Amino acid sequence: MFYVCHLVDVVFFLLMAVTLYVLLHHAGKHAGRLMVLAVIVAAGIISVSAVFTYVSLLVATDGS
């Protein structure tokens, strides 16, 4: 359940970044694009971390 929460968090994080870009792109397109790029990188790191944590928990609790 913990991992699903992380992945849902990533989706909302990306939606928030896109919404902020749409609302603020007139103030500075380059800064907005940089923000979206940073959020995409962070979302990727969070997702990979959640998957690795889940897999390590599966390995640690394996009955064999």
C-alpha positions, 0 to 999 in steps of 0.5 A: 500500500505504501508504494501505491501511495508513492506512485499516486503522489508522483502523478499528482506532483506531475499534474501540479507542475503542468498546472503551474506551467500553464498558469505561469508560462507568460511570466517566464517560459524558460523558468517554467520549462526548467521547473517541469523538467526538474519535477519530471526528474524528481518523479522518476527518482521517486518512482524508481525508489518506490519500485526498488523498495517494493522489490527489496521487501519482496526478496526479504520476506520470501519464504524460501 
